[in-house]
Amino acid sequence: MILAGCQSPGPVSTAASSQRASSDEPGSASARVHAELEAEARALGTVQGVGAMAASMDKTGAASIPLLVGVNVSNQAFSAKSHARMKAAQEEDLQATYRKYGMNPDGTPSGKPGPGSARAN
């Protein structure tokens, strides 16, 4: 029961939209945030593991109850925070793609070619 509670949330999964072409490229905002969130997830899992080891020293098992509650709360908070950060990073990548192809911030054509646009014949 303690092992299930002290597992790290693991890699953050997000549904990648097909319109976000640059979200997986190295150096993109999404790639940067994803790397940061993986490091934070490892740190959170380590802290939870250390707490579980300390709680396992209690022969009565009473120390594991607040530990499990705390682990569940911290996992839910981390999940909500990581989801919000990934959504913001995906929007940042989407706006960068729009700028690259000379589009308006809402995704409509601006009529001006951007640096990544095809040349007019």
C-alpha positions in Angstrom: 0.0 0.0 0.0 2.8 2.4 0.7 4.6 1.5 -2.5 1.5 2.5 -4.5 1.4 5.9 -2.7 5.1 6.8 -3.1 5.4 6.3 -6.8 6.2 9.4 -8.8 3.6 10.7 -11.2 5.9 9.7 -14.1 6.2 11.5 -17.4 3.5 14.1 -18.0 1.2 13.0 -20.8 -0.6 15.5 -22.9 -2.7 15.1 -26.0 -0.7 16.6 -28.8 -2.8 18.4 -31.3 -2.0 18.0 -35.0 -1.8 21.8 -35.5 1.1 22.1 -33.1 3.8 21.2 -35.5 6.7 22.6 -33.5 5.8 21.3 -30.0 8.1 18.3 -30.1 11.1 20.1 -31.6 14.2 20.5 -29.4 14.3 24.0 -28.1 10.6 24.5 -28.2 8.7 25.8 -25.2 6.9 22.4 -24.9 10.2 20.5 -24.9 11.7 22.8 -22.3 8.6 22.5 -20.0 8.4 18.8 -20.5 12.1 18.4 -19.4 11.5 20.6 -16.3 8.3 18.6 -15.4 10.2 15.3 -15.7 12.9 16.6 -13.3 10.2 17.8 -10.9 8.4 14.5 -11.0 11.7 12.7 -10.2 12.3 15.0 -7.3 8.7 14.5 -6.0 9.0 10.7 -6.3 12.3 10.8 -4.4 10.8 12.9 -1.6 7.8 10.6 -1.4 10.1 7.5 -1.4 12.1 9.0 1.5 8.9 9.7 3.4 7.7 6.1 2.8 11.0 4.7 4.1 10.7 6.9 7.2 7.1 5.8 7.7 8.0 2.2 7.4 10.1 2.5 10.6 6.8 2.9 12.5 5.9 -0.5 13.8 2.2 0.4 14.3 1.8 1.6 10.7 0.0 4.7 11.8 2.6 6.9 10.1 1.6 5.6 6.7 -1.9 7.1 6.8 -0.9 10.8 6.8 1.8 9.9 4.3 -0.7 8.4 1.8 -3.0 11.4 2.2 -0.1 13.8 1.6 1.1 11.8 -1.4 -2.3 11.8 -3.0 -2.7 15.6 -2.5 0.8 16.3 -3.8 0.2 14.1 -6.9 -3.0 15.9 -7.7 -1.4 19.3 -7.2 1.5 18.3 -9.4 -0.8 17.0 -12.1 -2.9 20.2 -12.2 0.2 22.4 -12.3 1.9 20.3 -15.0 -1.2 20.3 -17.1 -1.5 24.1 -16.9 2.2 24.6 -17.7 2.0 22.2 -20.7 -1.1 24.0 -22.1 0.7 27.4 -21.8 3.8 26.0 -23.5 1.7 24.5 -26.3 0.0 27.8 -26.9 3.4 29.5 -26.9 4.6 27.0 -29.6 1.5 27.5 -31.6 2.0 31.3 -31.6 5.6 30.8 -32.6 4.4 28.6 -35.5 2.0 31.3 -36.6 4.7 34.0 -36.5 7.0 31.7 -38.5 4.5 31.4 -41.3 3.3 35.0 -41.2 -0.1 34.4 -39.7 -2.2 36.4 -37.3 -2.3 35.3 -33.7 -5.7 33.7 -34.2 -4.4 31.5 -37.0 -5.9 33.3 -39.9 -3.7 34.3 -42.9 -2.3 37.8 -42.6 -1.5 38.2 -46.3 2.1 38.9 -45.5 4.6 36.1 -46.1 6.6 35.1 -43.0 10.2 33.9 -43.0 9.1 30.2 -43.1 6.5 30.7 -45.9 6.9 29.3 -49.4 7.9 31.8 -52.1 5.3 33.2 -54.4 5.7 32.2 -58.0 
